[in-house]
Amino acid sequence: MVRYLPFLISLGLSIYALISCIQTRNEDVPYLPKLVWVVLIVFVPFVGPIVWILVSRRSEVAQRPRPVRTTPKSRPVAPDDDPDFLASLDRYRDPRTTVRPPSEPKRAKDDEVAPAADETAAKDEGTGPQDEEITNESDDGKS
């Protein structure tokens, strides 16, 4: 039984290396064309499969992209701390419930005509169409 062991090890290595070589893309085969590697693996026992395994492992390690560690940007941790996120919520707010500071009255420009004296006097006295009498009658349909 022990005398068959080198043959079984060589057969196992050859099968493993052959399958690995066949599954490797043509662009990823190191140093030699794929057909030459297949011939080496099949016709040179022990050495061919071992060389393929060693060379292909080194090329995989060299081609494998290394993880890039980036330092996290100084971004806020939670969304409620992020000013960009909070600014994006403004479009969803109901303008009727939003408290805004009172706006400044518009100033008349020099080239515009000033309002007539009658209109300014009516505004100062509190009389005018905007000051209608407010009644406390309820409109519940009962008269």
N, CA, C and O atoms as a MOPAC input file, in Angstrom:
PM7 MOZYME 1SCF
protein

 N      0.81400 1    -1.19000 1     0.00000 1
 C      0.00000 1     0.00000 1     0.00000 1
 C      0.86400 1     1.26300 1     0.00000 1
 O      0.53400 1     2.23800 1    -0.67400 1
 N      1.94000 1     1.24800 1     0.73600 1
 C      2.81700 1     2.40700 1     0.83800 1
 C      3.51000 1     2.66500 1    -0.49000 1
 O      3.82600 1     3.81200 1    -0.80600 1
 N      3.74600 1     1.64500 1    -1.25500 1
 C      4.42600 1     1.84400 1    -2.53200 1
 C      3.54900 1     2.57100 1    -3.54900 1
 O      4.07300 1     3.11200 1    -4.52300 1
 N      2.22600 1     2.60000 1    -3.35200 1
 C      1.32900 1     3.33400 1    -4.26200 1
 C      1.14700 1     4.79500 1    -3.84800 1
 O      0.61100 1     5.60300 1    -4.60600 1
 N      1.59100 1     5.11400 1    -2.66300 1
 C      1.37700 1     6.46200 1    -2.12600 1
 C      2.00400 1     7.56200 1    -2.99100 1
 O      1.32400 1     8.55600 1    -3.24500 1
 N      3.27200 1     7.44900 1    -3.46700 1
 C      3.81400 1     8.50000 1    -4.33900 1
 C      3.02400 1     8.65600 1    -5.62800 1
 O      2.83500 1     9.77100 1    -6.11200 1
 N      2.57100 1     7.56200 1    -6.17600 1
 C      1.76500 1     7.65100 1    -7.39000 1
 C      0.44200 1     8.36400 1    -7.12400 1
 O      0.02800 1     9.19400 1    -7.93200 1
 N     -0.22400 1     8.06600 1    -6.02600 1
 C     -1.50200 1     8.71400 1    -5.68900 1
 C     -1.32000 1    10.21300 1    -5.39500 1
 O     -2.15600 1    11.03300 1    -5.77400 1
 N     -0.22900 1    10.55400 1    -4.72500 1
 C      0.04900 1    11.97600 1    -4.44400 1
 C      0.30600 1    12.71200 1    -5.75100 1
 O     -0.20500 1    13.81200 1    -5.95500 1
 N      1.09900 1    12.10800 1    -6.64000 1
 C      1.38300 1    12.73500 1    -7.93600 1
 C      0.10900 1    12.88000 1    -8.75800 1
 O     -0.10500 1    13.90800 1    -9.40000 1
 N     -0.74000 1    11.84800 1    -8.73900 1
 C     -1.99800 1    11.91500 1    -9.48400 1
 C     -2.92100 1    12.99500 1    -8.91600 1
 O     -3.53400 1    13.74800 1    -9.67400 1
 N     -3.02200 1    13.07100 1    -7.60400 1
 C     -3.86800 1    14.09400 1    -6.96700 1
 C     -3.37500 1    15.50700 1    -7.26400 1
 O     -4.16300 1    16.39400 1    -7.59100 1
 N     -2.04800 1    15.70500 1    -7.14600 1
 C     -1.48300 1    17.02700 1    -7.46400 1
 C     -1.69400 1    17.38200 1    -8.92900 1
 O     -2.02100 1    18.52400 1    -9.25400 1
 N     -1.50900 1    16.40900 1    -9.81000 1
 C     -1.66800 1    16.67000 1   -11.24600 1
 C     -3.11500 1    17.04300 1   -11.58100 1
 O     -3.36100 1    17.97900 1   -12.34100 1
 N     -4.06000 1    16.31000 1   -11.01300 1
 C     -5.47600 1    16.61100 1   -11.28400 1
 C     -5.84300 1    17.99100 1   -10.74700 1
 O     -6.50800 1    18.77500 1   -11.42400 1
 N     -5.40200 1    18.28000 1    -9.51800 1
 C     -5.69500 1    19.59100 1    -8.93900 1
 C     -5.07600 1    20.71800 1    -9.77100 1
 O     -5.74800 1    21.70300 1   -10.08000 1
 N     -3.81300 1    20.57600 1   -10.12900 1
 C     -3.12800 1    21.62000 1   -10.89900 1
 C     -3.71700 1    21.75800 1   -12.29600 1
 O     -3.83300 1    22.86900 1   -12.81300 1
 N     -4.09000 1    20.63800 1   -12.91200 1
 C     -4.68000 1    20.68700 1   -14.25700 1
 C     -6.02600 1    21.41500 1   -14.24600 1
 O     -6.29000 1    22.25500 1   -15.10700 1
 N     -6.85700 1    21.09800 1   -13.29000 1
 C     -8.15400 1    21.78200 1   -13.18100 1
 C     -7.94700 1    23.27000 1   -12.89400 1
 O     -8.62600 1    24.12300 1   -13.46700 1
 N     -7.02000 1    23.56400 1   -12.01900 1
 C     -6.73200 1    24.96700 1   -11.70600 1
 C     -6.22800 1    25.71900 1   -12.92900 1
 O     -6.63100 1    26.85600 1   -13.17300 1
 N     -5.35400 1    25.08900 1   -13.69400 1
 C     -4.80700 1    25.73300 1   -14.88700 1
 C     -5.88500 1    25.94100 1   -15.94900 1
 O     -5.92900 1    26.99200 1   -16.58800 1
 N     -6.74400 1    24.95800 1   -16.13800 1
 C     -7.79400 1    25.08000 1   -17.15000 1
 C     -8.80500 1    26.17400 1   -16.77000 1
 O     -9.29800 1    26.88800 1   -17.64400 1
 N     -9.10800 1    26.30600 1   -15.49500 1
 C    -10.08800 1    27.30200 1   -15.05400 1
 C     -9.53200 1    28.72200 1   -15.02200 1
 O    -10.30100 1    29.68100 1   -14.95700 1
 N     -8.23100 1    28.87000 1   -15.06700 1
 C     -7.61200 1    30.20100 1   -15.03000 1
 C     -7.80600 1    30.89100 1   -16.38400 1
 O     -7.64200 1    30.27300 1   -17.43500 1
 N     -8.15500 1    32.17400 1   -16.34100 1
 C     -8.30800 1    32.92800 1   -17.59100 1
 C     -6.95800 1    33.05800 1   -18.28800 1
 O     -5.91000 1    33.04300 1   -17.64300 1
 N     -6.99700 1    33.18400 1   -19.61200 1
 C     -5.75300 1    33.28100 1   -20.39200 1
 C     -4.91800 1    34.48600 1   -19.97700 1
 O     -3.68900 1    34.41600 1   -19.98700 1
 N     -5.57200 1    35.59700 1   -19.61000 1
 C     -4.82800 1    36.80700 1   -19.21500 1
 C     -4.13400 1    36.62900 1   -17.86700 1
 O     -3.15100 1    37.31100 1   -17.57800 1
 N     -4.64700 1    35.70400 1   -17.03400 1
 C     -4.10600 1    35.54200 1   -15.68200 1
 C     -3.07000 1    34.42400 1   -15.56600 1
 O     -2.53000 1    34.20900 1   -14.48100 1
 N     -2.78400 1    33.71900 1   -16.63700 1
 C     -1.79400 1    32.63500 1   -16.59200 1
 C     -0.40600 1    33.26400 1   -16.51200 1
 O     -0.04100 1    34.06700 1   -17.37000 1
 N      0.37500 1    32.90500 1   -15.48500 1
 C      1.68500 1    33.55400 1   -15.30900 1
 C      2.78500 1    32.93000 1   -16.17200 1
 O      2.83700 1    31.71200 1   -16.34100 1
 N      3.64000 1    33.75600 1   -16.70100 1
 C      4.91100 1    33.43900 1   -17.35200 1
 C      4.82800 1    32.69000 1   -18.68100 1
 O      5.48700 1    33.10200 1   -19.63500 1
 N      4.07200 1    31.63800 1   -18.78700 1
 C      4.02700 1    30.81000 1   -19.99800 1
 C      2.59500 1    30.73000 1   -20.51900 1
 O      1.65200 1    30.99500 1   -19.77300 1
 N      2.42200 1    30.36800 1   -21.79000 1
 C      1.05200 1    30.16500 1   -22.30100 1
 C      0.36800 1    28.99400 1   -21.58200 1
 O      1.02700 1    28.12000 1   -21.01900 1
 N     -0.94200 1    29.00000 1   -21.61500 1
 C     -1.71000 1    27.98300 1   -20.90200 1
 C     -1.41800 1    26.57300 1   -21.42600 1
 O     -1.34300 1    25.62600 1   -20.64400 1
 N     -1.25700 1    26.43400 1   -22.70900 1
 C     -0.99500 1    25.11400 1   -23.29600 1
 C      0.33000 1    24.53200 1   -22.79100 1
 O      0.42500 1    23.33000 1   -22.54400 1
 N      1.33000 1    25.36300 1   -22.64200 1
 C      2.62600 1    24.90000 1   -22.13300 1
 C      2.48300 1    24.44000 1   -20.68000 1
 O      3.07500 1    23.43500 1   -20.28800 1
 N      1.71100 1    25.16000 1   -19.89400 1
 C      1.49000 1    24.75300 1   -18.50900 1
 C      0.76900 1    23.40100 1   -18.44000 1
 O      1.12000 1    22.55100 1   -17.62200 1
 N     -0.23500 1    23.20700 1   -19.29800 1
 C     -0.95500 1    21.92600 1   -19.30500 1
 C      0.00400 1    20.79000 1   -19.63900 1
 O     -0.04000 1    19.73700 1   -19.00200 1
 N      0.85700 1    20.98700 1   -20.61700 1
 C      1.83000 1    19.94900 1   -20.99500 1
 C      2.79100 1    19.67500 1   -19.83200 1
 O      3.07400 1    18.51500 1   -19.53400 1
 N      3.28900 1    20.70800 1   -19.18000 1
 C      4.18800 1    20.51900 1   -18.03300 1
 C      3.49300 1    19.76600 1   -16.90500 1
 O      4.08700 1    18.87700 1   -16.29500 1
 N      2.24200 1    20.11400 1   -16.62500 1
 C      1.52500 1    19.46200 1   -15.52100 1
 C      1.29300 1    17.97900 1   -15.81700 1
 O      1.41600 1    17.13900 1   -14.92700 1
 N      0.95900 1    17.66400 1   -17.05800 1
 C      0.62700 1    16.27400 1   -17.40000 1
 C      1.88300 1    15.41900 1   -17.54600 1
 O      1.90400 1    14.28700 1   -17.06300 1
 N      2.93200 1    15.92900 1   -18.19900 1
 C      4.08000 1    15.08200 1   -18.54400 1
 C      5.26500 1    15.17100 1   -17.58500 1
 O      6.20000 1    14.37900 1   -17.70700 1
 N      5.25900 1    16.08300 1   -16.65900 1
 C      6.35300 1    16.16400 1   -15.68800 1
 C      5.73900 1    15.97100 1   -14.29400 1
 O      5.29000 1    16.93200 1   -13.67000 1
 N      5.72500 1    14.71200 1   -13.81100 1
 C      5.07700 1    14.45500 1   -12.52400 1
 C      5.81500 1    15.13000 1   -11.37000 1
 O      7.02900 1    15.32500 1   -11.42400 1
 N      5.09400 1    15.46900 1   -10.37100 1
 C      5.54000 1    16.17200 1    -9.16500 1
 C      6.00000 1    17.59400 1    -9.44300 1
 O      5.46700 1    18.53700 1    -8.85800 1
 N      6.97200 1    17.76500 1   -10.31600 1
 C      7.55100 1    19.09700 1   -10.53100 1
 C      6.56700 1    20.02500 1   -11.23900 1
 O      6.38700 1    21.16300 1   -10.80700 1
 N      5.93500 1    19.57300 1   -12.30100 1
 C      5.00600 1    20.41500 1   -13.06100 1
 C      3.84500 1    20.93000 1   -12.22200 1
 O      3.59400 1    22.13500 1   -12.19500 1
 N      3.12300 1    20.02500 1   -11.52700 1
 C      2.01400 1    20.51300 1   -10.69900 1
 C      2.45600 1    21.40200 1    -9.54200 1
 O      1.78600 1    22.38800 1    -9.23500 1
 N      3.56900 1    21.07000 1    -8.89700 1
 C      4.03300 1    21.88700 1    -7.76300 1
 C      4.45100 1    23.27000 1    -8.23000 1
 O      4.14100 1    24.26900 1    -7.58100 1
 N      5.16400 1    23.33100 1    -9.36900 1
 C      5.57100 1    24.64400 1    -9.89400 1
 C      4.33600 1    25.46600 1   -10.26500 1
 O      4.28600 1    26.66300 1    -9.98100 1
 N      3.32900 1    24.83000 1   -10.90300 1
 C      2.10600 1    25.57200 1   -11.25700 1
 C      1.41500 1    26.12000 1   -10.00300 1
 O      1.00000 1    27.27800 1    -9.97700 1
 N      1.29400 1    25.30000 1    -8.98600 1
 C      0.60300 1    25.73000 1    -7.76500 1
 C      1.33600 1    26.90300 1    -7.12200 1
 O      0.71400 1    27.88000 1    -6.70700 1
 N      2.67100 1    26.80100 1    -7.04200 1
 C      3.43700 1    27.88900 1    -6.41700 1
 C      3.36700 1    29.18300 1    -7.23500 1
 O      3.16000 1    30.26300 1    -6.68200 1
 N      3.54200 1    29.06400 1    -8.54800 1
 C      3.55900 1    30.25300 1    -9.40700 1
 C      2.17000 1    30.89200 1    -9.48000 1
 O      2.04400 1    32.11600 1    -9.45300 1
 N      1.14600 1    30.07100 1    -9.57100 1
 C     -0.20900 1    30.64700 1    -9.68300 1
 C     -0.62500 1    31.31200 1    -8.37700 1
 O     -1.33800 1    32.31500 1    -8.40500 1
 N     -0.20500 1    30.78700 1    -7.24600 1
 C     -0.53500 1    31.40700 1    -5.94900 1
 C      0.14400 1    32.77200 1    -5.82000 1
 O     -0.45900 1    33.74200 1    -5.36000 1
 N      1.40600 1    32.82400 1    -6.23300 1
 C      2.11200 1    34.10800 1    -6.14200 1
 C      1.48100 1    35.15500 1    -7.05800 1
 O      1.36600 1    36.32200 1    -6.68500 1
 N      1.07600 1    34.74000 1    -8.24700 1
 C      0.47200 1    35.71000 1    -9.16100 1
 C     -0.91000 1    36.15000 1    -8.67000 1
 O     -1.30700 1    37.29600 1    -8.88200 1
 N     -1.65000 1    35.23600 1    -8.00700 1
 C     -2.95000 1    35.61600 1    -7.44700 1
 C     -2.77200 1    36.63700 1    -6.33600 1
 O     -3.53100 1    37.60100 1    -6.23800 1
 N     -1.76900 1    36.42200 1    -5.50400 1
 C     -1.52100 1    37.36200 1    -4.41100 1
 C     -1.10100 1    38.71500 1    -4.97100 1
 O     -1.51100 1    39.75500 1    -4.45400 1
 N     -0.28700 1    38.70800 1    -6.02400 1
 C      0.17300 1    39.96400 1    -6.61200 1
 C     -0.96000 1    40.69800 1    -7.31400 1
 O     -0.99000 1    41.92900 1    -7.31500 1
 N     -1.90000 1    39.95300 1    -7.91600 1
 C     -2.99300 1    40.58600 1    -8.65000 1
 C     -4.16900 1    40.96600 1    -7.76300 1
 O     -4.98700 1    41.80500 1    -8.14000 1
 N     -4.25500 1    40.36900 1    -6.61300 1
 C     -5.37500 1    40.62900 1    -5.72200 1
 C     -5.33000 1    42.09000 1    -5.25800 1
 O     -4.30400 1    42.55100 1    -4.75800 1
 N     -6.42100 1    42.80400 1    -5.42100 1
 C     -6.40000 1    44.20500 1    -4.98600 1
 C     -6.32500 1    44.28400 1    -3.46500 1
 O     -7.06300 1    43.62000 1    -2.73700 1
 N     -5.42700 1    45.10200 1    -3.03900 1
 C     -5.26800 1    45.28400 1    -1.60000 1
 C     -6.36800 1    46.19500 1    -1.09000 1
 O     -6.73400 1    47.16700 1    -1.75200 1
 N     -6.88900 1    45.88800 1     0.06900 1
 C     -7.93200 1    46.76500 1     0.60500 1
 C     -7.33900 1    48.12800 1     0.93200 1
 O     -6.30100 1    48.23900 1     1.58300 1
 N     -8.01300 1    49.13600 1     0.47400 1
 C     -7.54500 1    50.49200 1     0.69200 1
 C     -8.20700 1    51.02600 1     1.94700 1
 O     -9.43200 1    51.11300 1     2.03800 1
 N     -7.39400 1    51.37300 1     2.89000 1
 C     -7.93900 1    51.95000 1     4.11300 1
 C     -7.98900 1    53.45500 1     3.95600 1
 O     -6.97200 1    54.12900 1     3.79300 1
 N     -9.16500 1    53.93300 1     4.00800 1
 C     -9.32900 1    55.37900 1     3.91400 1
 C     -9.75200 1    55.89500 1     5.27500 1
 O    -10.54600 1    55.27500 1     5.98200 1
 N     -9.21800 1    57.00800 1     5.61000 1
 C     -9.64400 1    57.61500 1     6.86200 1
 C    -11.02800 1    58.20300 1     6.64300 1
 O    -11.28400 1    58.84000 1     5.62100 1
 N    -11.90200 1    57.99600 1     7.58300 1
 C    -13.24800 1    58.52700 1     7.39100 1
 C    -13.22000 1    60.04900 1     7.34100 1
 O    -12.51300 1    60.71200 1     8.10000 1
 N    -14.00100 1    60.56300 1     6.43600 1
 C    -14.07900 1    62.01300 1     6.32600 1
 C    -14.76200 1    62.56000 1     7.56400 1
 O    -15.50300 1    61.84800 1     8.24200 1
 N    -14.51900 1    63.78800 1     7.84500 1
 C    -15.11900 1    64.38200 1     9.03400 1
 C    -16.59000 1    64.67500 1     8.76700 1
 O    -17.00900 1    65.82700 1     8.65000 1
 N    -17.34700 1    63.61100 1     8.67500 1
 C    -18.78600 1    63.71400 1     8.43900 1
 C    -19.49400 1    63.53600 1     9.77200 1
 O    -18.99000 1    62.84100 1    10.65400 1
 N    -20.62500 1    64.13900 1     9.92300 1
 C    -21.39500 1    63.93900 1    11.14800 1
 C    -21.83200 1    62.47300 1    11.27400 1
 O    -22.00400 1    61.77300 1    10.27500 1
 N    -22.00200 1    62.03900 1    12.48600 1
 C    -22.34100 1    60.65600 1    12.73200 1
 C    -23.81300 1    60.39300 1    12.43900 1
 O    -24.14100 1    59.42600 1    11.75100 1
 N    -24.68000 1    61.21500 1    12.93800 1
 C    -26.11700 1    61.00900 1    12.77900 1
 C    -26.68200 1    61.99600 1    11.76900 1
 O    -26.12000 1    63.07600 1    11.58300 1
 N    -27.79300 1    61.64100 1    11.10800 1
 C    -28.36500 1    62.55100 1    10.11400 1
 C    -28.84800 1    63.86700 1    10.71000 1
 O    -28.84600 1    64.89100 1    10.02700 1
 N    -29.26000 1    63.85000 1    11.96600 1
 C    -29.73300 1    65.10300 1    12.54100 1
 C    -28.59000 1    66.05900 1    12.87900 1
 O    -28.83600 1    67.20600 1    13.25300 1
 N    -27.35100 1    65.60100 1    12.75100 1
 C    -26.19200 1    66.46900 1    12.92900 1
 C    -25.63200 1    66.95600 1    11.59800 1
 O    -24.72500 1    67.78800 1    11.57800 1
 N    -26.15200 1    66.45600 1    10.50800 1
 C    -25.63500 1    66.77100 1     9.18100 1
 C    -26.36700 1    67.99000 1     8.61900 1
 O    -27.56700 1    67.90600 1     8.35800 1
 N    -25.68400 1    69.11800 1     8.42600 1
 C    -26.37000 1    70.31400 1     7.92700 1
 C    -26.89500 1    70.14900 1     6.50300 1
 O    -27.91400 1    70.74300 1     6.15100 1
 N    -26.21100 1    69.34700 1     5.67800 1
 C    -26.70900 1    69.11700 1     4.31800 1
 C    -28.01800 1    68.34800 1     4.34000 1
 O    -28.93200 1    68.64500 1     3.57100 1
 N    -28.11100 1    67.35200 1     5.22600 1
 C    -29.34100 1    66.58200 1     5.33500 1
 C    -30.47900 1    67.45000 1     5.85100 1
 O    -31.59900 1    67.38200 1     5.34500 1
 N    -30.19500 1    68.25100 1     6.84400 1
 C    -31.24400 1    69.12300 1     7.39400 1
 C    -31.70800 1    70.14800 1     6.36100 1
 O    -32.89200 1    70.47800 1     6.30200 1
 N    -30.78800 1    70.64500 1     5.55700 1
 C    -31.17300 1    71.60300 1     4.51100 1
 C    -32.02500 1    70.92300 1     3.44400 1
 O    -32.89400 1    71.55800 1     2.84700 1
 N    -31.78100 1    69.63200 1     3.20200 1
 C    -32.58300 1    68.93300 1     2.19600 1
 C    -34.01000 1    68.70400 1     2.67200 1
 O    -34.89500 1    68.44900 1     1.85600 1
 N    -34.24900 1    68.79000 1     3.96900 1
 C    -35.60000 1    68.58800 1     4.49500 1
 C    -36.48600 1    69.81500 1     4.33100 1
 O    -37.70400 1    69.71700 1     4.47700 1
 N    -35.89700 1    70.96600 1     4.03000 1
 C    -36.69000 1    72.18600 1     3.89700 1
 C    -37.76300 1    72.07700 1     2.82500 1
 O    -38.82500 1    72.68600 1     2.95200 1
 N    -37.50900 1    71.33000 1     1.80000 1
 C    -38.50200 1    71.23300 1     0.72900 1
 C    -39.71700 1    70.41800 1     1.15100 1
 O    -40.75600 1    70.49100 1     0.49500 1
 N    -39.61400 1    69.64000 1     2.23200 1
 C    -40.73500 1    68.83600 1     2.69000 1
 C    -41.53700 1    69.52000 1     3.80800 1
 O    -42.59800 1    69.02700 1     4.19300 1
 N    -41.05400 1    70.61900 1     4.31700 1
 C    -41.73900 1    71.29700 1     5.41500 1
 C    -42.98500 1    72.01200 1     4.92300 1
 O    -43.02300 1    72.52700 1     3.80600 1
 N    -43.99000 1    72.03400 1     5.76200 1
 C    -45.23100 1    72.73100 1     5.45500 1
 C    -45.02300 1    74.21300 1     5.73200 1
 O    -44.70500 1    74.58800 1     6.86100 1
 N    -45.19600 1    75.06200 1     4.72500 1
 C    -44.93400 1    76.48500 1     4.94900 1
 C    -45.89200 1    77.10300 1     5.96300 1
 O    -45.58000 1    78.14600 1     6.53700 1
 N    -47.04300 1    76.48900 1     6.19600 1
 C    -47.99000 1    77.04400 1     7.16600 1
 C    -47.52700 1    76.82300 1     8.59200 1
 O    -47.90700 1    77.58400 1     9.48200 1
 N    -46.71100 1    75.79700 1     8.83700 1
 C    -46.26400 1    75.51100 1    10.19500 1
 C    -44.85600 1    76.00300 1    10.47600 1
 O    -44.38600 1    75.92200 1    11.61100 1
 N    -44.20300 1    76.49400 1     9.49400 1
 C    -42.83100 1    76.95700 1     9.66600 1
 C    -42.83200 1    78.37700 1    10.20500 1
 O    -43.49200 1    79.26000 1     9.65500 1
 N    -42.10200 1    78.58900 1    11.26600 1
 C    -41.99200 1    79.92200 1    11.85600 1
 C    -40.84900 1    80.63100 1    11.16500 1
 O    -39.70800 1    80.16900 1    11.17500 1
 N    -41.17200 1    81.75000 1    10.57100 1
 C    -40.14800 1    82.52600 1     9.87400 1
 C    -40.10900 1    83.92900 1    10.46800 1
 O    -41.13300 1    84.44800 1    10.91400 1
 N    -38.95400 1    84.52700 1    10.47500 1
 C    -38.87600 1    85.89900 1    10.98600 1
 C    -39.64600 1    86.83700 1    10.05900 1
 O    -39.71900 1    86.60500 1     8.85200 1
 N    -40.21400 1    87.88700 1    10.62600 1
 C    -40.97000 1    88.82000 1     9.77800 1
 C    -40.05100 1    89.46300 1     8.74700 1
 O    -38.90100 1    89.80100 1     9.02600 1
 N    -40.59700 1    89.61600 1     7.56100 1
 C    -39.78800 1    90.19600 1     6.48800 1
 C    -39.83400 1    91.71500 1     6.59000 1
 O    -40.81700 1    92.29700 1     7.05000 1
 N    -38.76600 1    92.32800 1     6.15800 1
 C    -38.69500 1    93.78500 1     6.18300 1
 C    -39.57000 1    94.36000 1     5.07900 1
 O    -39.65400 1    93.79000 1     3.99100 1
 N    -40.22600 1    95.48900 1     5.35400 1
 C    -41.05800 1    96.08600 1     4.29400 1
 C    -40.16600 1    96.56300 1     3.15400 1
 O    -39.03000 1    96.99200 1     3.35700 1
 N    -40.71400 1    96.47400 1     1.96700 1
 C    -39.96200 1    96.90100 1     0.79200 1
 C    -39.87800 1    98.41700 1     0.76400 1
 O    -40.85600 1    99.11900 1     1.01700 1
 N    -38.71100 1    98.89200 1     0.45600 1
 C    -38.51400 1   100.33700 1     0.36800 1
 C    -38.79100 1   100.79800 1    -1.04800 1
 O    -38.45300 1   100.12400 1    -2.02100 1
 N    -39.41700 1   101.96600 1    -1.14200 1
 C    -39.71000 1   102.53100 1    -2.46500 1
 C    -38.40900 1   103.03300 1    -3.07800 1
 O    -37.61300 1   103.70700 1    -2.42400 1
 N    -38.21700 1   102.69600 1    -4.31800 1
 C    -37.02100 1   103.15500 1    -5.01300 1
 C    -37.21500 1   104.60900 1    -5.44800 1
 O    -38.34000 1   105.09300 1    -5.56500 1
 N    -36.11400 1   105.27800 1    -5.68000 1
 C    -36.17700 1   106.69100 1    -6.06600 1
 C    -36.90200 1   106.90000 1    -7.38800 1
 O    -37.56100 1   107.92300 1    -7.57500 1
 N    -36.79100 1   105.95400 1    -8.29900 1
 C    -37.40600 1   106.13900 1    -9.60800 1
 C    -38.87500 1   105.72600 1    -9.62800 1
 O    -39.55600 1   105.93600 1   -10.63100 1
 N    -39.37900 1   105.13700 1    -8.53000 1
 C    -40.78500 1   104.79000 1    -8.47100 1
 C    -41.58200 1   105.95800 1    -7.90800 1
 O    -41.05500 1   106.80700 1    -7.18800 1
 N    -42.84100 1   105.97800 1    -8.24900 1
 C    -43.71300 1   107.05200 1    -7.76800 1
 C    -44.15300 1   106.72100 1    -6.35800 1
 O    -44.57300 1   105.59600 1    -6.08700 1
 N    -44.06400 1   107.68100 1    -5.46200 1
 C    -44.48400 1   107.48400 1    -4.08100 1
 C    -46.00100 1   107.36400 1    -4.03500 1
 O    -46.68000 1   107.94000 1    -4.88500 1
 N    -46.56300 1   106.62300 1    -3.05600 1
 C    -48.01300 1   106.48300 1    -2.97600 1
 C    -48.68700 1   107.85000 1    -2.72800 1
 O    -48.09600 1   108.77500 1    -2.17100 1
 N    -49.90600 1   107.92000 1    -3.15400 1
 C    -50.66200 1   109.17000 1    -3.03000 1
 C    -50.89700 1   109.48300 1    -1.55900 1
 O    -50.90700 1   108.58000 1    -0.72200 1
 N    -51.08400 1   110.75500 1    -1.24500 1
 C    -51.25800 1   111.21300 1     0.13200 1
 C    -52.54100 1   110.66800 1     0.73200 1
 O    -52.59400 1   110.44300 1     1.94100 1
 N    -53.58600 1   110.44500 1    -0.07500 1
 C    -54.84700 1   109.93900 1     0.44900 1
 C    -54.69000 1   108.50600 1     0.96800 1
 O    -55.26000 1   108.15700 1     2.00200 1
 N    -53.93100 1   107.68700 1     0.26300 1
 C    -53.74500 1   106.29500 1     0.66700 1
 C    -52.92400 1   106.20300 1     1.94800 1
 O    -53.22200 1   105.38400 1     2.81700 1
 N    -51.89100 1   107.03700 1     2.07200 1
 C    -51.07700 1   106.99800 1     3.28600 1
 C    -51.86600 1   107.50500 1     4.47200 1
 O    -51.69300 1   106.99600 1     5.57900 1
 N    -52.72700 1   108.48800 1     4.28100 1
 C    -53.53900 1   109.00700 1     5.37800 1
 C    -54.55400 1   107.96400 1     5.81200 1
 O    -54.81500 1   107.82800 1     7.00700 1
 N    -55.13700 1   107.22000 1     4.87200 1
 C    -56.11600 1   106.19500 1     5.21000 1
 C    -55.44200 1   105.06200 1     5.98100 1
 O    -56.04700 1   104.49100 1     6.88800 1
 N    -54.20700 1   104.73100 1     5.63400 1
 C    -53.49100 1   103.67200 1     6.34200 1
 C    -53.15500 1   104.12700 1     7.76000 1
 O    -53.24800 1   103.33800 1     8.70000 1
 N    -52.77300 1   105.37300 1     7.91900 1
 C    -52.41100 1   105.88500 1     9.23200 1
 C    -53.61400 1   105.93500 1    10.15400 1
 O    -53.47000 1   105.68600 1    11.35100 1
 N    -54.79700 1   106.24900 1     9.63900 1
 C    -55.98600 1   106.37800 1    10.47000 1
 C    -56.59900 1   105.01400 1    10.77800 1
 O    -57.45500 1   104.91000 1    11.65600 1
 N    -56.18200 1   103.98600 1    10.08400 1
 C    -56.73500 1   102.66800 1    10.33400 1
 C    -58.03200 1   102.43700 1     9.61100 1
 O    -58.73900 1   101.47200 1     9.90100 1
 N    -58.36200 1   103.29700 1     8.67700 1
 C    -59.59000 1   103.10000 1     7.91100 1
 C    -59.20600 1   102.62000 1     6.53200 1
 O    -58.12100 1   102.92000 1     6.03300 1
 N    -60.06000 1   101.90800 1     5.95200 1
 C    -59.79100 1   101.42300 1     4.61100 1
 C    -60.47100 1   100.08700 1     4.40600 1
 O    -61.09400 1    99.56200 1     5.32900 1
 N    -60.36500 1    99.54800 1     3.25400 1
 C    -61.07000 1    98.30100 1     2.97600 1
 C    -60.55700 1    97.11300 1     3.78700 1
 O    -61.30300 1    96.15700 1     3.99700 1
 N    -59.29700 1    97.14700 1     4.25000 1
 C    -58.79200 1    96.00400 1     4.99300 1
 C    -59.31200 1    95.97600 1     6.42300 1
 O    -59.25100 1    94.92700 1     7.06300 1
 N    -59.82000 1    97.08500 1     6.94700 1
 C    -60.31000 1    97.16200 1     8.32400 1
 C    -61.82400 1    97.06400 1     8.34100 1
 O    -62.49700 1    98.04600 1     8.65500 1
 N    -62.37100 1    95.91400 1     8.01500 1
 C    -63.81100 1    95.75100 1     8.05300 1
 C    -64.21000 1    95.32400 1     9.45100 1
 O    -63.38800 1    94.83600 1    10.22600 1
 N    -65.44200 1    95.50700 1     9.75200 1
 C    -65.95200 1    95.17100 1    11.06100 1
 C    -66.05800 1    93.65700 1    11.19000 1
 O    -66.59300 1    92.97700 1    10.31300 1
 N    -65.53900 1    93.14500 1    12.29900 1
 C    -65.57200 1    91.70200 1    12.53100 1
 C    -66.71800 1    91.42000 1    13.48200 1
 O    -66.81500 1    92.02700 1    14.54800 1
 N    -67.58500 1    90.49600 1    13.09100 1
 C    -68.72900 1    90.16600 1    13.93200 1
 C    -68.48000 1    88.82000 1    14.58800 1
 O    -67.74300 1    87.98900 1    14.05800 1
 N    -69.08400 1    88.61100 1    15.71900 1
 C    -68.92700 1    87.38400 1    16.46700 1
 C    -70.05300 1    86.39900 1    16.21200 1
 O    -70.28800 1    85.49500 1    17.01400 1
 N    -70.74700 1    86.57100 1    15.10300 1
 C    -71.85100 1    85.67800 1    14.79900 1
 C    -71.27000 1    84.36300 1    14.28100 1
 O    -70.36100 1    84.34600 1    13.45200 1
 N    -71.81900 1    83.27300 1    14.79300 1
 C    -71.38000 1    81.96400 1    14.31200 1
 C    -72.23500 1    81.55800 1    13.12500 1
 O    -73.42800 1    81.85600 1    13.07300 1
 N    -71.64000 1    80.90500 1    12.21400 1
 C    -72.35700 1    80.46800 1    11.01300 1
 C    -72.59900 1    78.97100 1    11.12300 1
 O    -71.99500 1    78.17100 1    10.40800 1
 N    -73.49200 1    78.61000 1    12.03200 1
 C    -73.76600 1    77.19900 1    12.23200 1
 C    -75.03400 1    76.76000 1    11.49700 1
 O    -75.49200 1    75.63400 1    11.68900 1
 N    -75.59100 1    77.60000 1    10.68600 1
 C    -76.76000 1    77.26600 1     9.89500 1
 C    -78.06700 1    77.61400 1    10.59300 1
 O    -79.13300 1    77.45700 1     9.99800 1
 N    -78.01800 1    78.07600 1    11.82200 1
 C    -79.23200 1    78.46900 1    12.56700 1
 C    -79.38600 1    79.96300 1    12.47700 1
 O    -78.43800 1    80.71000 1    12.72100 1
 N    -80.58900 1    80.40600 1    12.12200 1
 C    -80.82600 1    81.83800 1    12.03900 1
 C    -81.89200 1    82.26500 1    12.98100 1
 O    -82.22300 1    83.44900 1    13.04300 1

